[in-house]
Amino acid sequence: MGSDFVTPLSAIDRVAPTKRPNDHVIMYQRWACLLFLHWEVPVATLRPLVPEPLEIDTFDGRAFVGLVPFTMTGIRPRFLPAVRWLSDFHEVNVRTYVHVQGQGPGVFFFSLDAAQPVSARLGRWFFRLPYRVARMRLNERTKRGGEMSDGWMTYSSVRTSLGPKPAGCEIRYRPSGAPQPAALGTLEHFLAERYLLYTGTRERLDREAVHHVPYPLQTAELAEVRENLLAAAGIQRGDTPPLAHFARAVEVEVFPLRRLRFGT
């Protein structure tokens, strides 16, 4: 599978992964306060970092790397209740977009930093994901009584273990505009509406599916973005400000990890 081969955008089915899988749910989660930051980077920058046979997914020939801070709540296995100290924590991931021979467009994670050490280790053991441990904080400016004031939010993260350091981010932003799902065929849909994740190496690749309603996307205004998580993952980006989108929350179903088999 040559690295110069690019599957046309229109040739990839981007609707099928958004449909609920015909499989059993293993876990429930809630994802909240999602900020999607994206920078365009050359395919050649990402190709050495992504295991074959995964191909870099592109939009009109452009590849992107994403930085996504958010908050996980209510994480629980299907038949067990959530445990607050274990089930609620902040997370930030560094990712790009991939497919397999023009099928199954999804996400490949370079890193996932979590503020819950036990959950981070469970994610490494059971889902084979490159979790790290970090110290994180999300501040929303409010008035007395809890009412939002000017809408500005600050998300900060500093990696403390299980990966290259220094690595972290400090982002100040606020959502703007009315929330609405991204339209199929748009760049926003390409970047946000991803329901498959890939993990592993060239020797063994696994895929996992999640399902939720389409993100209620808003644009986001950025006041400050300082980060070196991309550099810690081996990705050099330019100085162009990132594309920024926000989603308040979605309820998520998680399905089993499945090993991918090739040449059979």
VENZI-V664017 format. One record per residue. N is the residue number from 1. OMEGA is omega in whole degrees, 0 to 359 (999 if undefined). BURIAL is 1 if it has 9 or more other C-alpha atoms within 8 Angstrom, else 0. D_FIRST is the distance of its C-alpha to the first C-alpha in whole Angstrom. Layout:
n=N omega=OMEGA burial=BURIAL d_first=D_FIRST
n=N omega=OMEGA burial=BURIAL d_first=D_FIRST
//
This chain:
n=1 omega=186 burial=0 d_first=0
n=2 omega=182 burial=0 d_first=4
n=3 omega=181 burial=0 d_first=7
n=4 omega=182 burial=0 d_first=9
n=5 omega=179 burial=0 d_first=8
n=6 omega=176 burial=1 d_first=10
n=7 omega=180 burial=1 d_first=12
n=8 omega=181 burial=0 d_first=15
n=9 omega=184 burial=0 d_first=18
n=10 omega=183 burial=0 d_first=20
n=11 omega=184 burial=0 d_first=17
n=12 omega=179 burial=1 d_first=17
n=13 omega=182 burial=1 d_first=20
n=14 omega=178 burial=0 d_first=22
n=15 omega=184 burial=0 d_first=25
n=16 omega=181 burial=0 d_first=24
n=17 omega=180 burial=1 d_first=23
n=18 omega=181 burial=1 d_first=26
n=19 omega=182 burial=0 d_first=28
n=20 omega=182 burial=0 d_first=30
n=21 omega=174 burial=0 d_first=28
n=22 omega=185 burial=0 d_first=30
n=23 omega=182 burial=0 d_first=30
n=24 omega=178 burial=0 d_first=33
n=25 omega=176 burial=1 d_first=33
n=26 omega=186 burial=1 d_first=33
n=27 omega=174 burial=1 d_first=34
n=28 omega=179 burial=1 d_first=36
n=29 omega=169 burial=1 d_first=36
n=30 omega=178 burial=1 d_first=37
n=31 omega=185 burial=1 d_first=35
n=32 omega=177 burial=1 d_first=38
n=33 omega=182 burial=1 d_first=38
n=34 omega=173 burial=1 d_first=34
n=35 omega=179 burial=1 d_first=34
n=36 omega=174 burial=1 d_first=30
n=37 omega=183 burial=1 d_first=30
n=38 omega=174 burial=1 d_first=27
n=39 omega=173 burial=1 d_first=26
n=40 omega=178 burial=1 d_first=23
n=41 omega=179 burial=1 d_first=21
n=42 omega=175 burial=1 d_first=18
n=43 omega=182 burial=1 d_first=15
n=44 omega=177 burial=0 d_first=15
n=45 omega=185 burial=1 d_first=17
n=46 omega=189 burial=1 d_first=15
n=47 omega=180 burial=1 d_first=12
n=48 omega=185 burial=0 d_first=13
n=49 omega=184 burial=0 d_first=15
n=50 omega=184 burial=1 d_first=13
n=51 omega=169 burial=1 d_first=11
n=52 omega=13 burial=0 d_first=8
n=53 omega=174 burial=0 d_first=7
n=54 omega=176 burial=1 d_first=9
n=55 omega=178 burial=1 d_first=8
n=56 omega=178 burial=1 d_first=12
n=57 omega=183 burial=1 d_first=14
n=58 omega=176 burial=1 d_first=16
n=59 omega=185 burial=1 d_first=20
n=60 omega=178 burial=0 d_first=20
n=61 omega=182 burial=0 d_first=18
n=62 omega=177 burial=1 d_first=19
n=63 omega=183 burial=1 d_first=18
n=64 omega=169 burial=1 d_first=21
n=65 omega=184 burial=1 d_first=22
n=66 omega=171 burial=1 d_first=25
n=67 omega=189 burial=1 d_first=28
n=68 omega=171 burial=1 d_first=29
n=69 omega=179 burial=1 d_first=33
n=70 omega=180 burial=1 d_first=35
n=71 omega=176 burial=1 d_first=37
n=72 omega=175 burial=1 d_first=36
n=73 omega=174 burial=1 d_first=39
n=74 omega=180 burial=1 d_first=41
n=75 omega=179 burial=1 d_first=38
n=76 omega=170 burial=1 d_first=39
n=77 omega=189 burial=1 d_first=38
n=78 omega=187 burial=0 d_first=38
n=79 omega=181 burial=0 d_first=42
n=80 omega=177 burial=0 d_first=43
n=81 omega=174 burial=0 d_first=44
n=82 omega=176 burial=1 d_first=43
n=83 omega=193 burial=1 d_first=45
n=84 omega=185 burial=0 d_first=45
n=85 omega=181 burial=0 d_first=45
n=86 omega=191 burial=1 d_first=41
n=87 omega=183 burial=1 d_first=40
n=88 omega=178 burial=1 d_first=41
n=89 omega=176 burial=1 d_first=39
n=90 omega=179 burial=1 d_first=37
n=91 omega=172 burial=1 d_first=33
n=92 omega=181 burial=1 d_first=31
n=93 omega=173 burial=1 d_first=27
n=94 omega=190 burial=1 d_first=25
n=95 omega=168 burial=1 d_first=22
n=96 omega=188 burial=1 d_first=19
n=97 omega=189 burial=1 d_first=17
n=98 omega=170 burial=1 d_first=14
n=99 omega=179 burial=1 d_first=12
n=100 omega=178 burial=1 d_first=10
n=101 omega=178 burial=0 d_first=9
n=102 omega=181 burial=1 d_first=12
n=103 omega=174 burial=0 d_first=14
n=104 omega=177 burial=1 d_first=16
n=105 omega=184 burial=1 d_first=17
n=106 omega=187 burial=1 d_first=18
n=107 omega=167 burial=1 d_first=19
n=108 omega=183 burial=1 d_first=18
n=109 omega=170 burial=1 d_first=21
n=110 omega=177 burial=1 d_first=21
n=111 omega=172 burial=1 d_first=25
n=112 omega=179 burial=1 d_first=28
n=113 omega=183 burial=1 d_first=31
n=114 omega=181 burial=1 d_first=34
n=115 omega=179 burial=1 d_first=38
n=116 omega=186 burial=1 d_first=38
n=117 omega=181 burial=0 d_first=38
n=118 omega=179 burial=0 d_first=38
n=119 omega=178 burial=1 d_first=36
n=120 omega=180 burial=1 d_first=33
n=121 omega=176 burial=1 d_first=33
n=122 omega=178 burial=1 d_first=33
n=123 omega=177 burial=1 d_first=30
n=124 omega=185 burial=1 d_first=28
n=125 omega=190 burial=0 d_first=30
n=126 omega=182 burial=0 d_first=29
n=127 omega=175 burial=0 d_first=26
n=128 omega=181 burial=1 d_first=24
n=129 omega=185 burial=1 d_first=24
n=130 omega=180 burial=1 d_first=25
n=131 omega=171 burial=1 d_first=28
n=132 omega=178 burial=1 d_first=31
n=133 omega=182 burial=1 d_first=35
n=134 omega=171 burial=1 d_first=36
n=135 omega=189 burial=1 d_first=40
n=136 omega=178 burial=1 d_first=40
n=137 omega=174 burial=1 d_first=42
n=138 omega=179 burial=1 d_first=42
n=139 omega=172 burial=0 d_first=45
n=140 omega=183 burial=1 d_first=46
n=141 omega=182 burial=1 d_first=50
n=142 omega=172 burial=1 d_first=52
n=143 omega=175 burial=0 d_first=56
n=144 omega=183 burial=0 d_first=59
n=145 omega=175 burial=0 d_first=58
n=146 omega=180 burial=0 d_first=54
n=147 omega=178 burial=0 d_first=54
n=148 omega=178 burial=1 d_first=51
n=149 omega=185 burial=0 d_first=52
n=150 omega=175 burial=0 d_first=50
n=151 omega=182 burial=1 d_first=47
n=152 omega=179 burial=1 d_first=45
n=153 omega=178 burial=1 d_first=43
n=154 omega=180 burial=1 d_first=42
n=155 omega=179 burial=1 d_first=39
n=156 omega=181 burial=1 d_first=39
n=157 omega=175 burial=1 d_first=37
n=158 omega=180 burial=1 d_first=37
n=159 omega=181 burial=1 d_first=35
n=160 omega=180 burial=1 d_first=37
n=161 omega=174 burial=0 d_first=35
n=162 omega=177 burial=0 d_first=32
n=163 omega=179 burial=0 d_first=30
n=164 omega=177 burial=0 d_first=30
n=165 omega=4 burial=0 d_first=33
n=166 omega=179 burial=0 d_first=35
n=167 omega=180 burial=1 d_first=33
n=168 omega=179 burial=1 d_first=34
n=169 omega=173 burial=1 d_first=35
n=170 omega=187 burial=1 d_first=38
n=171 omega=176 burial=1 d_first=38
n=172 omega=188 burial=1 d_first=41
n=173 omega=171 burial=1 d_first=40
n=174 omega=177 burial=1 d_first=42
n=175 omega=176 burial=1 d_first=41
n=176 omega=179 burial=0 d_first=42
n=177 omega=181 burial=0 d_first=42
n=178 omega=177 burial=0 d_first=42
n=179 omega=176 burial=0 d_first=40
n=180 omega=179 burial=0 d_first=38
n=181 omega=176 burial=0 d_first=34
n=182 omega=180 burial=1 d_first=31
n=183 omega=177 burial=0 d_first=31
n=184 omega=179 burial=0 d_first=28
n=185 omega=179 burial=0 d_first=26
n=186 omega=176 burial=0 d_first=27
n=187 omega=179 burial=0 d_first=26
n=188 omega=178 burial=1 d_first=28
n=189 omega=179 burial=1 d_first=27
n=190 omega=185 burial=1 d_first=23
n=191 omega=189 burial=0 d_first=24
n=192 omega=190 burial=0 d_first=26
n=193 omega=182 burial=1 d_first=26
n=194 omega=187 burial=1 d_first=23
n=195 omega=177 burial=1 d_first=24
n=196 omega=174 burial=1 d_first=21
n=197 omega=180 burial=1 d_first=20
n=198 omega=180 burial=1 d_first=17
n=199 omega=177 burial=1 d_first=18
n=200 omega=183 burial=1 d_first=18
n=201 omega=178 burial=0 d_first=15
n=202 omega=181 burial=0 d_first=12
n=203 omega=178 burial=0 d_first=15
n=204 omega=177 burial=0 d_first=16
n=205 omega=177 burial=1 d_first=15
n=206 omega=177 burial=1 d_first=18
n=207 omega=178 burial=1 d_first=19
n=208 omega=178 burial=1 d_first=23
n=209 omega=170 burial=1 d_first=24
n=210 omega=177 burial=1 d_first=27
n=211 omega=175 burial=1 d_first=30
n=212 omega=174 burial=0 d_first=32
n=213 omega=176 burial=0 d_first=34
n=214 omega=179 burial=0 d_first=32
n=215 omega=171 burial=1 d_first=33
n=216 omega=190 burial=1 d_first=36
n=217 omega=170 burial=1 d_first=35
n=218 omega=168 burial=1 d_first=37
n=219 omega=179 burial=1 d_first=37
n=220 omega=176 burial=1 d_first=38
n=221 omega=183 burial=1 d_first=40
n=222 omega=174 burial=1 d_first=39
n=223 omega=182 burial=0 d_first=42
n=224 omega=172 burial=0 d_first=40
n=225 omega=173 burial=1 d_first=37
n=226 omega=181 burial=0 d_first=36
n=227 omega=170 burial=1 d_first=33
n=228 omega=176 burial=1 d_first=31
n=229 omega=179 burial=1 d_first=29
n=230 omega=179 burial=1 d_first=26
n=231 omega=178 burial=1 d_first=27
n=232 omega=177 burial=1 d_first=27
n=233 omega=180 burial=1 d_first=24
n=234 omega=184 burial=0 d_first=23
n=235 omega=175 burial=1 d_first=22
n=236 omega=179 burial=0 d_first=25
n=237 omega=177 burial=0 d_first=26
n=238 omega=182 burial=0 d_first=28
n=239 omega=179 burial=0 d_first=32
n=240 omega=178 burial=0 d_first=32
n=241 omega=183 burial=0 d_first=33
n=242 omega=165 burial=0 d_first=31
n=243 omega=185 burial=0 d_first=31
n=244 omega=177 burial=1 d_first=33
n=245 omega=184 burial=1 d_first=33
n=246 omega=172 burial=1 d_first=35
n=247 omega=186 burial=1 d_first=36
n=248 omega=182 burial=1 d_first=39
n=249 omega=169 burial=1 d_first=38
n=250 omega=173 burial=1 d_first=36
n=251 omega=192 burial=1 d_first=37
n=252 omega=169 burial=1 d_first=33
n=253 omega=182 burial=1 d_first=33
n=254 omega=183 burial=1 d_first=30
n=255 omega=188 burial=1 d_first=29
n=256 omega=172 burial=1 d_first=27
n=257 omega=180 burial=1 d_first=24
n=258 omega=179 burial=0 d_first=22
n=259 omega=177 burial=0 d_first=19
n=260 omega=179 burial=0 d_first=16
n=261 omega=184 burial=0 d_first=15
n=262 omega=176 burial=0 d_first=12
n=263 omega=178 burial=0 d_first=12
n=264 omega=999 burial=0 d_first=16
//
